[in-house]
Amino acid sequence: MAKQKPLSKKKLAVYEKLLMERKRELLKQVLNQDEDIDEIRGDVAADPLDAAGNSTSLELMTTLGNHERRELADIDHALLKVENGTYGFCEESGEPIHPMRLEAVPTARFTMEIQERMERTPQRFQQDRPRRRILLSDDLPVSTDDDE
């Protein structure tokens, strides 16, 4: 198989911008959810029904936060691939990932064919999926005039 040419710098910049915008959105959401979780944890329920409601809300918010942290890890992985010149290529086959797939899922790691094969027989493929993202103070978005 002939080595495929990497994406143009212009295309890479478009995908990098998409990834960075999504990362910023997710960081804001996660931070807001963390504040809400802290508020619920600090709330003293007046009766068992309120306590159950708080517990359910807390569980839902934590689950949503976990999904967002996983997506942040996927974004970080994709941004690393942009930096090292491997973005847009399937991690399994080395083939280019179709641009329409990258536009729909900028964090895509595999071509559609490989992804479908992996979903049909997941035990055959041990994905090296990035783990849940731990937020650090350096990750926090810097407030700009655009945010207001």
N, C-alpha and C positions, 0 to 999 in steps of 0.2 A: 504494500500500500504506500503510495507516494505521500510525503509529508505535506499537509495542508498549510496554506499561507495564513498567518494570523490575521485577525480583524484589523482594519485600518485604524489609525490613531483617532480619526474623527468618530468612527463607530464606537471604539472603546470609550471615548470621552462621553458619548451619549449614554452608554450602559453604566459607566461609572457615576454619572450624574443621577441616573434613575436609582441606583443602589444607595447613593449617599442621601438622597431625599427620603427614601423609604426608611433608612436607618435613623434619620433625624425624627421622623414621625413616630417610629417605634420607641425610641428612647423617651420621647415626651409621654407617650401612652403608658409605658412601664413606670415612669416616675410618678405619674398621676395615680396609677393603680396602687403603687406602693404607699402613697399618702392615704388613699382610701382604705387600704388594708390596715394600716396603722390606726386609722380612726375607728374602724369596726372593732379591732382588737381592744382598743381602749374603752369602747362603749360597754357599759354595764347593763345587761338586759334586765328589764323589770319582771319578766315572767318567762316560763319555759318556751312559750311560743315565740317571743322575741329572740330568745337565745337560739332557737332552732333556725329562725330566719337569718340571724347574724352568721350562724355557722354555714348555712347554705350559700349566703352571699360571699363569705370568705373563701369557701371552697371554689366557687365559680371564678372569682377574681384571681385566685392563685393559679387555677388551670389556664385561664386566659393569659396571664403573665408568663407562664411557662412556654406557651406556644409562641409568644412574642420574643421571648429570650432565645428560643431555638431559631426563629427566623433571623434574629440579629446575628447569631453564630453563622448561619448560612450566608448572610450578607457579608460578614467579615471574611469568610472563606472565598466568596466570589471576588471581593476587592483584592485579596491577596493574589488571586489568579490574574486579575487585571495587571497588577504590579509585575508579576513574573512572566507575563506574556502567554499564559495558557488559558485565559478566559475565552469561552466560546468553543472549547473542544471537549468532547466526551472523555470523562475520566476512565472509562472502561475500554472503549474502542479507539480513542484518539481521533475519531472522525469529527468534523465540525458539527456543532449544534445549529439547527436551522434558525435563522434570524427571527422568524415568527415565534418560535418557542422561547427564545431569549427575551423577546419583547413582552411576552405573556408571563414568563417566569424568569426574571433576570438572574436568579440564583440557580438555575438549572445546571446540573452537573453531568447529565447524560443525554444522549439523543433519545428521541421518542421510542425508537425501536429497543434500545437497551433498557430504558425505563420500564417499558411494557413487559419485557422479558423478566426483569428483576421483580416486578410486582406479581407475575405469574408464579415464579419460583423463588421466593425471598430467601429460602434456606441456602440456595446455591451462591447467593451474593451476600457477602458480609460488607455492607456499606461502611465506609470510614466517615460517617456523618459527624459533623462537628457537634460537640456536646453543648448542653445548655450554656448560654452566655452569662457570665457573671459581670455585673455592671461595676465599673470603677469610677471614681470621681472624675477622671480624665475623659470619660465617655459622656458626661453630662453635656447637653447642648448649651451653647452659649447664647444667651438672649440677645436678639438684635431688634432693631426698630421694626423689622418686617413681622415679628411675632405678635405685635400688638395691633 
